[in-house]
Amino acid sequence: MKNHHKLIILGSGPAGLTAAIYAARANLNPVVVAGNDAGGQLMLTTEVENYPGFPEGLQGPEMMKFFREQAERFKTQFYTGDVLEVDVAQRPFTLATESETLTCDALIVSTGASARWLGLESEQRFQNKGVSACATCDGFFFRNQDVAVVGGGDTAMEEALYLANLCRSVHVIHRRDTLRASKIMQKRALQHEKISFIWDSAVEEVLGNDQQGMTSLKVRNLKTNEVAEHPFTGLFVAIGHVPNTKIFQGKLNLDETGYILVKPGSTFTSVEGVFACGDVQDKVYRQAVTAAGTGCMAAIDAERWLAEQESQ
């Protein structure tokens, strides 16, 4: 069968491409369905300084180029289209792309997650120029600056507390007058001397210019309708992530927020022969290095599982 493969890897971020490198070196001849937005969230990241092995740092897209070139070196094949539908109810598994149908004996899902954004045009304009969705990734660039965090849950409090170790001041903007975060996270943030709160408010516009990037925020008080401008040079949007699992709803076991559930200490999903790695199954760490680690795990799990099938 022309379009049948031993192993297909769905997604081409750090997890998927690491899985491809390991699988290719194990002679599994993997095929990566890269998707139309190939490369994952690092394609939206400018400077990556916390990935081991790159002491000078490098650009996110450049890093993903290196990942892909390494996978290609070991003869990984790539498809560029998105997968529109999957059938994992029986083997071989079937994946329908925009142009053709592929089948495989084993499937690694590394479709990642997408940050929730506010939906402002100005927010898009200043992404990576002051606007970020990851304090751990980008907080270092805002040392001794005044920044804002949008959100009221645990993620927002974690971001604010992390940034408070680096920034001059952190201002949490929340639509309500109470937080949704756990009591312990609320207590830590509310008692921190560098963290203040702008209640009952929403970001209306990100202001700045091409030279300096973001220079301030327009914030609207939702009760009084009053708009104030604040001289913040960084905005961290912490209103959650959405795992890219729509095509797996009802087909793989997901948690209440849509992340793929895996067996502890492995990448095995609820369907035998389907493995998950990277941010699609990780709502805690969400780092390139942890995604790559689980990509390695998925390739090893898949290789051993395929060997077991062949020996039966």
C-alpha positions, 0 to 999 in steps of 0.5 A: 500500500503506497500510503501505508507506513509503519509509524506516523507522527502527527505534529512537527514541534519539538516533541514530534521531531524528537520522536521522528529522530529517535524513530528514524534511527530505529529504522521505523521509517517515520512519516511526520504530518507536519501540519500547515502551521509546522514547527509548533509554538516555537515558531512564534518565539523569538529568542530561546535561551533556556534550551540546553546546548545553545549557550548563546541562544537562538531564534525559535524558528531557527531551532525548529529548522535544526530539529527538522534537518536532523530528522531529515538526515535520518530519512524522515518523510514529511507531509505538509497538510493538516489531518482532518479526520482520524480513525483509531478504532481499528488497525491499521489506523487511518488519517485523512489529510486535505489531499490523501488518506494515510494508514499506519501501524502505530501513531504518535500524537504530538499536535501540541496546544495553543495559547488562548489570546485576548483577540485584540489586533494590537495584541497580535501586532506586538506578539514577541515585541512585549506581548507573550503567553509564557513567562518562563520562556520570555520573562528574562527579557523583562528584567527590572521592567514593569509588566502586566499579567492578564488572568485570574487562575492558577496559571496567571498567579504562577506567571505573576510570581515567576515574573516578580523574581525578575521584574520591578513590578507585576500588575495582574489585570482581572475581569472580576474582583475575586480570583479563580486561583487556588487559595494557596496561589492567591495567598502567595500572589496577594501577599507578594510585595511586587504584585498588585491587582487591577480588578474588574478590568480588561485590556483594551489596547496594546500601545507601542511602536516598531522600534521600542515594541510595547510601551503601554496598555490601555485598560478599561474598568468594566464597572465604571467604563473608565479607560486608563493608560499604564506604562507597562512594557510587557504583557503576559496573557495567562488565560489558559491553553487549548490542546489541539485534540479536536479530532481525537474527541470521543476517540482517545481518553481526554481529561476535562480540559481536552488534554490526552490522558497517558498512562503514568510514566509512559506515552501510552494512550487509551488506544493500543498503538497510539502514543502521545507526547509534548504539550498535547498531554502536558498542561503543567510544564509546557516547555520545549525541552520537556516536549522533546523528552516525551517525544523521545519516550514516545518513539521508544514506546512505539518502537518496542510496541511494534517489535512486540506486535511483529514477534506475536 
